[in-house]
Amino acid sequence: MNRMIFASAAVTALILSAGCASGRIHERSYLRAAAISRSGQLTFSFFDEDEPIVGSGSDIDSAKSSAELIGGKPVFTGYTELVIVDGEDSLPLLKHMLEHWKLSPSCTVVYSGSGEELLRENDAEHLIGITEQAVKQGIAPECDIITVLGELCHNGQAEVAELHADGSAGSRVIY
């Protein structure tokens, strides 16, 4: 009898906690793509937002905090699909993002000299599609964050897809 009461109470608690958790999805901004520039600015594109948000700070964490203030919600980075880098100091940057921001291992890393402009003028889904097609066509190598970090650690450089504002793609070596 006690086991049945305990089991009923446990099931009820599980159902109630699952119901409460579902409301939390609207309390966060889910990052889809981020463009990182040398000036300390990060441009964030979210799954549920039409316009990117630009955060700035002395490092990427303070830029993320700035974007959270602007957007009014904490930024969740676990589903990030695309990171656009400017090619310099990529190893510590990507390592930090993977370890502390908990990016997905399948997150794609690309190069652009104007990442902010790229995210402002193009939907993140479109940029991801361009990258995937460039890889399929042999124009660019596989450039998921794990592969890129492995090459950066081993060789000090890695080849990734390069995206241009006009929709074209190529490849570029980052450091």
Salt bridges, closest charged atoms under 4 A:
ASP48 OD2 - LYS73 NZ 3.91
ASP61 OD2 - HIS96 NE2 2.82
GLU68 OE2 - LYS64 NZ 3.79
GLU81 OE1 - ARG32 NE 2.69
ASP86 OD2 - ARG38 NE 3.30
GLU88 OE2 - ARG38 NH2 3.26
GLU116 OE2 - ARG120 NE 3.28
GLU162 OE2 - ARG172 NH1 3.62
